[in-house]
Amino acid sequence: EVVIVSAARTPIGSFRGSLASVSAPKLGAAAIKACLERAKIPANRVQEVYMGNVVQAGVGQAPARQAALYAGLPQETLCTTVNKVCASGMKAIMIASQSLMCGHQDIMIAGGMESMSNAPYYFPRGDTPYGTLQLEDGIAKDGLTDAYDRIPMGLCAEKTAKKENLSRVDQDTFAKLSYERTARAWKEGKYKAEIVPITVTTKKGEVIVKEDEEYRKVDFEKMKTLRTAFLKDGTITAANASKINDGAAACLLMTRQAADELGCKPLARII
């Protein structure tokens, strides 16, 4: 049996917002370190790490290993980066769980990390043609565009909305409810236990980021009047679509036997 004994996440920063100066591996490291501290487990007890990361260009070699080492794990720790686009973090947890179930390891860390704010623009390598070169956005290229048909994810969402008969009103209503629930949860302190604050150095000194950023920016009055983003007669807007963000999350997984031996109380079990 596999159990989760601790979990932590950073605040979610807006695109080019409060966490823009922090790389994905360092965000991941903060979440990993918090998991260990909350479970009171020494870093050298973790045998393997899986971390999801999608927009990897410019991040440097082996992002998961960077995160593990920044978090204080030994160099001997096995580390693997997972890219399954939006499901990368969840897939990392699934792979770690399967490894524990198979008896390959006893204690593992898994999660996901992303800094879309730090995604670079690309120039194609090769002979320089006459005239201007066109930059390509790394976020769109590696994260938000279908590699085969070159269709943006937003257009895929438009097709799904049409297929499932989801109107703009439906999506606006759901998005508004999500923002309202988030605001209420923050007000009631329900997210406080899962957050690991991030210290960011600015021109004005150090700033501690300890709260999600995006939900405070929404303007419900403008939601109904926003232009659609992908189709003229579409349904998806900047207000009801998923955001471009920065952040990381991780969890500490163990076999039930390892948790019992270490005196760790499970938060959940994976079946």
Stockholm file with secondary structure:
# STOCKHOLM 1.0

chainA/1-271         EVVIVSAARTPIGSFRGSLASVSAPKLGAAAIKACLERAKIPANRVQEVYMGNVVQAGVGQAPARQAALYAGLPQETLCTTVNKVCASGMKAIMIASQSLMCGHQDIMIAGGMESMSNAPYYFPRGDTPYGTLQLEDGIAKDGLTDAYDRIPMGLCAEKTAKKENLSRVDQDTFAKLSYERTARAWKEGKYKAEIVPITVTTKKGEVIVKEDEEYRKVDFEKMKTLRTAFLKDGTITAANASKINDGAAACLLMTRQAADELGCKPLARII
#=GR chainA/1-271 SS CEEEEEEEECCCEETTSTTTTSCHHHHHHHHHHHHHHHHTCCGGGCCEEEEECSCCTTTCSCHHHHHHHHTTCCTTSEEEEECCGGGHHHHHHHHHHHHHHTTSCSEEEEEEEEEGGGCCEECCCSSCCSSCCCCEEHHHHHTSBCTTTCCBHHHHHHHHHHHTTCCHHHHHHHHHHHHHHHHHHHHTTSSGGGBCCEEEEETTEEEEECSCSGGGTCCHHHHTTCCCSSCTTCCCCTTTSCCCEEEEEEEEEEEHHHHHHHTCCCSEEEC
#=GC SS_cons         CEEEEEEEECCCEETTSTTTTSCHHHHHHHHHHHHHHHHTCCGGGCCEEEEECSCCTTTCSCHHHHHHHHTTCCTTSEEEEECCGGGHHHHHHHHHHHHHHTTSCSEEEEEEEEEGGGCCEECCCSSCCSSCCCCEEHHHHHTSBCTTTCCBHHHHHHHHHHHTTCCHHHHHHHHHHHHHHHHHHHHTTSSGGGBCCEEEEETTEEEEECSCSGGGTCCHHHHTTCCCSSCTTCCCCTTTSCCCEEEEEEEEEEEHHHHHHHTCCCSEEEC
//
